[in-house]
Each structure stands twice: as structure tokens, then as C-alpha cells.
Amino acid sequence: MNRWFAIVPLVALVALVVFAAVRLGDFTGRSLAEGRGSEYRPEALVGQPVPETVLPLLTGAEAGPGVLDLKTAGVGKPMLINVFASWCAPCRLEHPQLMALKERGVAVVGVAWKDDPVKTRAFLDELGDPYSMVLVDRDGRAGLDLGITGAPETFAVNAMGQVVAKASAPLMDQAEIDRLVDAMQAPPRPLPTATKR
């Protein structure tokens, strides 16, 4: 009987490794695309405007009473939109990097995805609040509008409200963080001009 108790942690570890490998494939968009069909595109929102999704603001440990459209959360300035949850273990891993972004003066708007506002507040009180504001997406509507596959995911949005880059994994790699920050601050490309014949 004791031998079975020794095997349980090993089975759990193997299951965790398999889950991580599958999820990492989701993050890179290289695997599972065939299993989801051709409609699965992890970067589908890049190049598109931020969806108009009205969500309540996290006020203390409650959702609301104020509401804000996700599209206007940046107030005409570049921002990162970070989808997170208190129950999300990878969100804890990336949190120090989000705090470092705040120190650099980067505006990060948090979207608390499928989370209880009381637990969201406890999470932020424990780890620090890197967000310029937190919007509460308790029913997951913004997650659907953004096309996320899970938490955390981060979107770089330029001053025009257009998604210019996306990361579908915890922000752990400095090069990936710099890619997002550089993308959101890059000036928009000029419109092509008509040529005369």
C-alpha cells in the first residue's frame, strides 16, 4: 500500500509535465493548431482594434460601481493589457516582471478573468499592484472578445487603440517583454499614398 503512495506524486508530476508541454505549444502557436482546425490563430487580434467591451472597475474588493470600455482604458496612450487571475499559478510567476514594468512607467491595464473580485484584491494586496487599473471580467466576456486561450495573456496596444503584439505565455523572458513594449510605442505606419499615372 505504501508503494502506491510513492507512485501518486510521480504520476502527478508526469501529468503536470505533459500539461505544461501542451500549454507551451499553445503559447507558441506551433502545436495543437492542427487539432483545433484552421480557424485557430493565436495572433488573430494583432492588427485589429481593441474590442469594445465594457467592464466594471475593481474598486477595493468589489466590481464597480464604475465601468470602463476596454478600448478606452489607455486614454489615448500606449498600454499593455494583461489578462490574469488570482487562481492562475503562471500569473504569480510573471508578477515580478509586471511590477518591474510599472517601475519603468509602462501602463499596464489588468483584466481579472473569471475571478472573484475579493480574491483578485487579496492577490494584488499580497504581491503588489502593477496595474494602472483593473477591470473585472467575472463571466469571461472580455476573454472571449480578446480571443484568449487561458491566463495569463498580454496584448500590446498602441496609442491608436490597435493591438500590435501579443504574448500568450507568462512574461518571463526580457526579450519578449521588450518586444511588447517596443511594439506598443512604435509610431503607426503611414497610410499608403496613391500614385499618379
Secondary structure as GFF3:
##gff-version 3
##sequence-region A 1 197
A	DSSP	alpha_helix	2	28	.	.	.	ID=ss1
A	DSSP	alpha_helix	33	36	.	.	.	ID=ss2
A	DSSP	beta_strand	54	59	.	.	.	ID=ss3
A	DSSP	beta_strand	62	69	.	.	.	ID=ss4
A	DSSP	three_ten_helix	70	72	.	.	.	ID=ss5
A	DSSP	beta_strand	79	84	.	.	.	ID=ss6
A	DSSP	alpha_helix	89	103	.	.	.	ID=ss7
A	DSSP	beta_strand	108	113	.	.	.	ID=ss8
A	DSSP	alpha_helix	117	127	.	.	.	ID=ss9
A	DSSP	beta_strand	133	137	.	.	.	ID=ss10
A	DSSP	alpha_helix	141	146	.	.	.	ID=ss11
A	DSSP	beta_strand	153	157	.	.	.	ID=ss12
A	DSSP	beta_strand	163	167	.	.	.	ID=ss13
A	DSSP	alpha_helix	174	185	.	.	.	ID=ss14
###
